[in-house]
Amino acid sequence: MQTFIKKNLLTIIGVPLGAIAGFLYWKFVGCNTGTCAITSNPVNSTIYGSVMGGLIFSMFKKDKK
């Protein structure tokens, strides 16, 4: 379990940060008309943010050869 956490630490950090960013984006920017697929609903925006946060933070992971 500890090796999994050490190996994926940046991704684990990126998911909650992305979720917070997605929620804050919905709260302060959002979609006024309600027709936007991602930003019209706080759940969709939070899930999208967490996925993007995990993906972006995982790009900085160094691979061991």
C-alpha positions as CSV (number, residue, x, y, z in Angstrom):
1,M,0.0,0.0,0.0
2,Q,2.8,2.4,0.8
3,T,4.5,1.7,-2.5
4,F,1.3,2.6,-4.3
5,I,1.0,5.9,-2.4
6,K,4.7,6.7,-3.0
7,K,4.4,5.8,-6.7
8,N,1.2,7.9,-7.3
9,L,1.6,10.7,-4.8
10,L,1.3,13.5,-7.3
11,T,-1.8,12.0,-8.8
12,I,-3.3,11.6,-5.3
13,I,-2.6,15.2,-4.6
14,G,-3.9,16.4,-7.9
15,V,-7.3,14.8,-7.7
16,P,-8.6,16.8,-4.6
17,L,-6.9,20.0,-5.8
18,G,-8.6,19.6,-9.2
19,A,-12.0,18.9,-7.5
20,I,-11.7,22.0,-5.5
21,A,-10.7,24.0,-8.6
22,G,-13.7,22.5,-10.5
23,F,-16.1,23.4,-7.8
24,L,-14.7,26.9,-7.5
25,Y,-15.0,27.4,-11.2
26,W,-18.7,26.3,-11.1
27,K,-19.3,28.7,-8.1
28,F,-17.7,31.8,-9.5
29,V,-17.7,31.4,-13.3
30,G,-20.3,28.7,-14.1
31,C,-22.9,28.8,-16.8
32,N,-25.7,31.3,-16.6
33,T,-28.0,29.6,-19.1
34,G,-27.7,26.0,-17.8
35,T,-26.9,24.6,-21.2
36,C,-23.2,24.0,-20.6
37,A,-22.6,20.3,-20.1
38,I,-19.8,20.6,-17.5
39,T,-20.3,23.9,-15.7
40,S,-24.0,23.9,-15.3
41,N,-24.0,21.3,-12.5
42,P,-21.6,21.4,-9.5
43,V,-21.2,17.6,-9.5
44,N,-20.1,17.5,-13.2
45,S,-17.7,20.4,-12.7
46,T,-16.2,18.8,-9.6
47,I,-15.7,15.4,-11.3
48,Y,-14.2,17.0,-14.4
49,G,-11.9,19.1,-12.3
50,S,-10.7,16.1,-10.3
51,V,-10.0,14.1,-13.4
52,M,-8.1,16.9,-15.0
53,G,-6.2,17.6,-11.8
54,G,-5.2,14.0,-11.6
55,L,-4.1,13.9,-15.2
56,I,-2.2,17.2,-15.1
57,F,-0.3,16.3,-11.9
58,S,0.5,12.8,-13.1
59,M,2.4,14.4,-16.0
60,F,5.1,15.5,-13.6
61,K,5.8,12.0,-12.3
62,K,9.3,10.8,-12.9
63,D,9.6,7.3,-14.3
64,K,12.3,5.0,-13.0
65,K,14.2,3.1,-15.6
